[in-house]
Amino acid sequence: MSIEVLNESGVGVDEKALADLARHVLDGMRVHPLAELSLVLVDEDAMAALHEKWMDEPGPTDVLSFPMDELRPGHMSGGADEDGETDPALLGDVVLCPAVAERQGLEAGHGTAAELELLCTHGILHLLGFDHAEPDEHREMFGLQAGLLDSWREKRGRS
């Protein structure tokens, strides 16, 4: 599994921990090990520009997901080359804004790192096709999110 972390935010973030979390989420969702994911951390101005361009909403947001290939849990759609070798599939990009995560983490009482973990997990679930517009979708997505975060924190010895 290839997970690239690009920190363009100007904020110090534990990039290895985010990559490890992303790997945990993808493993938990049974995404093929050759899938590729990018985590991009940006400042508020860059996030506001993306939010306005793609969601037609003003100001920065906490997380945006940009899916590439149509991957679903337990499947891979990268295809195969002429020799039958499987091509890595591009899952997509999760864009995080640490400055927004810091404010939200303080408001929620769990800090920036925990908020970034939540947002990263949330963004990956969106890449996998989950949504929360309808009540049943919301229950499913947020239930998965909570379970993945609980198992991540248990694995790391935190609650």
Contacts in CASP RR format, 6 or more apart in sequence:
PFRMAT RR
TARGET T0000
AUTHOR 0000-0000-0000
METHOD contacts of the structure
MODEL  1
MSIEVLNESGVGVDEKALADLARHVLDGMRVHPLAELSLVLVDEDAMAAL
HEKWMDEPGPTDVLSFPMDELRPGHMSGGADEDGETDPALLGDVVLCPAV
AERQGLEAGHGTAAELELLCTHGILHLLGFDHAEPDEHREMFGLQAGLLD
SWREKRGRS
1 23 0 8 1.000
1 26 0 8 1.000
1 27 0 8 1.000
1 31 0 8 1.000
1 33 0 8 1.000
1 34 0 8 1.000
1 35 0 8 1.000
1 36 0 8 1.000
1 37 0 8 1.000
2 34 0 8 1.000
2 35 0 8 1.000
2 36 0 8 1.000
2 37 0 8 1.000
2 88 0 8 1.000
3 19 0 8 1.000
3 22 0 8 1.000
3 23 0 8 1.000
3 26 0 8 1.000
3 36 0 8 1.000
3 37 0 8 1.000
3 38 0 8 1.000
3 39 0 8 1.000
4 36 0 8 1.000
4 37 0 8 1.000
4 38 0 8 1.000
4 39 0 8 1.000
5 15 0 8 1.000
5 18 0 8 1.000
5 19 0 8 1.000
5 38 0 8 1.000
5 39 0 8 1.000
5 40 0 8 1.000
5 41 0 8 1.000
6 38 0 8 1.000
6 39 0 8 1.000
6 40 0 8 1.000
6 41 0 8 1.000
7 13 0 8 1.000
7 15 0 8 1.000
7 41 0 8 1.000
8 40 0 8 1.000
8 41 0 8 1.000
8 42 0 8 1.000
8 43 0 8 1.000
8 46 0 8 1.000
9 41 0 8 1.000
9 42 0 8 1.000
9 43 0 8 1.000
9 96 0 8 1.000
9 97 0 8 1.000
9 98 0 8 1.000
9 99 0 8 1.000
10 43 0 8 1.000
11 41 0 8 1.000
11 43 0 8 1.000
11 98 0 8 1.000
11 99 0 8 1.000
11 102 0 8 1.000
12 98 0 8 1.000
13 41 0 8 1.000
13 98 0 8 1.000
13 116 0 8 1.000
14 113 0 8 1.000
17 113 0 8 1.000
17 117 0 8 1.000
18 39 0 8 1.000
18 116 0 8 1.000
18 117 0 8 1.000
18 120 0 8 1.000
19 39 0 8 1.000
21 117 0 8 1.000
21 120 0 8 1.000
21 121 0 8 1.000
21 152 0 8 1.000
22 37 0 8 1.000
22 39 0 8 1.000
22 94 0 8 1.000
22 120 0 8 1.000
22 124 0 8 1.000
24 148 0 8 1.000
24 151 0 8 1.000
24 152 0 8 1.000
24 155 0 8 1.000
25 120 0 8 1.000
25 121 0 8 1.000
25 124 0 8 1.000
25 125 0 8 1.000
25 148 0 8 1.000
25 152 0 8 1.000
26 35 0 8 1.000
26 37 0 8 1.000
26 91 0 8 1.000
26 124 0 8 1.000
28 148 0 8 1.000
28 151 0 8 1.000
29 73 0 8 1.000
29 74 0 8 1.000
29 124 0 8 1.000
29 125 0 8 1.000
29 128 0 8 1.000
29 144 0 8 1.000
29 148 0 8 1.000
30 73 0 8 1.000
30 74 0 8 1.000
31 71 0 8 1.000
31 73 0 8 1.000
31 74 0 8 1.000
31 76 0 8 1.000
31 91 0 8 1.000
31 128 0 8 1.000
32 71 0 8 1.000
32 74 0 8 1.000
32 75 0 8 1.000
32 76 0 8 1.000
32 86 0 8 1.000
32 89 0 8 1.000
34 76 0 8 1.000
34 86 0 8 1.000
34 87 0 8 1.000
34 88 0 8 1.000
34 89 0 8 1.000
35 71 0 8 1.000
35 76 0 8 1.000
35 88 0 8 1.000
35 89 0 8 1.000
35 90 0 8 1.000
35 91 0 8 1.000
36 88 0 8 1.000
36 89 0 8 1.000
36 90 0 8 1.000
36 91 0 8 1.000
36 92 0 8 1.000
37 91 0 8 1.000
37 92 0 8 1.000
37 93 0 8 1.000
37 94 0 8 1.000
37 124 0 8 1.000
37 127 0 8 1.000
38 92 0 8 1.000
38 93 0 8 1.000
38 94 0 8 1.000
39 93 0 8 1.000
39 94 0 8 1.000
39 96 0 8 1.000
39 120 0 8 1.000
40 93 0 8 1.000
40 94 0 8 1.000
40 95 0 8 1.000
40 96 0 8 1.000
41 95 0 8 1.000
41 96 0 8 1.000
41 97 0 8 1.000
41 98 0 8 1.000
42 50 0 8 1.000
42 95 0 8 1.000
42 96 0 8 1.000
42 97 0 8 1.000
43 97 0 8 1.000
43 99 0 8 1.000
44 59 0 8 1.000
44 60 0 8 1.000
44 97 0 8 1.000
44 99 0 8 1.000
44 100 0 8 1.000
45 60 0 8 1.000
46 97 0 8 1.000
47 59 0 8 1.000
47 60 0 8 1.000
47 61 0 8 1.000
47 64 0 8 1.000
47 95 0 8 1.000
47 97 0 8 1.000
47 100 0 8 1.000
48 58 0 8 1.000
48 59 0 8 1.000
48 60 0 8 1.000
50 64 0 8 1.000
50 95 0 8 1.000
51 57 0 8 1.000
51 58 0 8 1.000
51 59 0 8 1.000
51 60 0 8 1.000
51 61 0 8 1.000
51 64 0 8 1.000
52 58 0 8 1.000
52 59 0 8 1.000
54 64 0 8 1.000
54 66 0 8 1.000
55 61 0 8 1.000
55 64 0 8 1.000
60 97 0 8 1.000
60 99 0 8 1.000
60 100 0 8 1.000
61 97 0 8 1.000
61 100 0 8 1.000
62 96 0 8 1.000
62 97 0 8 1.000
62 100 0 8 1.000
62 101 0 8 1.000
62 104 0 8 1.000
62 115 0 8 1.000
62 119 0 8 1.000
63 94 0 8 1.000
63 95 0 8 1.000
63 96 0 8 1.000
63 97 0 8 1.000
63 119 0 8 1.000
63 120 0 8 1.000
63 122 0 8 1.000
63 123 0 8 1.000
64 94 0 8 1.000
64 95 0 8 1.000
65 92 0 8 1.000
65 93 0 8 1.000
65 94 0 8 1.000
65 95 0 8 1.000
65 123 0 8 1.000
65 124 0 8 1.000
65 126 0 8 1.000
65 127 0 8 1.000
66 92 0 8 1.000
66 93 0 8 1.000
66 94 0 8 1.000
66 95 0 8 1.000
66 127 0 8 1.000
67 91 0 8 1.000
67 92 0 8 1.000
67 126 0 8 1.000
67 127 0 8 1.000
67 129 0 8 1.000
68 89 0 8 1.000
68 90 0 8 1.000
68 91 0 8 1.000
68 92 0 8 1.000
68 93 0 8 1.000
69 77 0 8 1.000
69 78 0 8 1.000
69 89 0 8 1.000
69 90 0 8 1.000
69 91 0 8 1.000
69 92 0 8 1.000
70 77 0 8 1.000
71 77 0 8 1.000
71 89 0 8 1.000
71 91 0 8 1.000
71 127 0 8 1.000
71 128 0 8 1.000
72 128 0 8 1.000
72 129 0 8 1.000
73 128 0 8 1.000
76 86 0 8 1.000
76 89 0 8 1.000
77 89 0 8 1.000
78 86 0 8 1.000
78 87 0 8 1.000
78 88 0 8 1.000
78 89 0 8 1.000
79 86 0 8 1.000
79 87 0 8 1.000
79 89 0 8 1.000
80 86 0 8 1.000
80 87 0 8 1.000
81 87 0 8 1.000
91 124 0 8 1.000
91 127 0 8 1.000
91 128 0 8 1.000
92 127 0 8 1.000
94 120 0 8 1.000
94 123 0 8 1.000
94 124 0 8 1.000
94 126 0 8 1.000
94 127 0 8 1.000
96 116 0 8 1.000
96 119 0 8 1.000
96 120 0 8 1.000
98 112 0 8 1.000
98 116 0 8 1.000
101 112 0 8 1.000
101 115 0 8 1.000
101 116 0 8 1.000
101 119 0 8 1.000
102 111 0 8 1.000
102 112 0 8 1.000
102 115 0 8 1.000
104 115 0 8 1.000
105 111 0 8 1.000
105 112 0 8 1.000
105 114 0 8 1.000
105 115 0 8 1.000
106 112 0 8 1.000
108 114 0 8 1.000
108 115 0 8 1.000
117 149 0 8 1.000
117 152 0 8 1.000
118 145 0 8 1.000
118 149 0 8 1.000
121 145 0 8 1.000
121 148 0 8 1.000
121 149 0 8 1.000
121 152 0 8 1.000
122 141 0 8 1.000
122 145 0 8 1.000
125 141 0 8 1.000
125 144 0 8 1.000
125 145 0 8 1.000
130 137 0 8 1.000
130 140 0 8 1.000
130 141 0 8 1.000
130 144 0 8 1.000
131 137 0 8 1.000
131 141 0 8 1.000
132 138 0 8 1.000
132 141 0 8 1.000
132 142 0 8 1.000
153 159 0 8 1.000
END
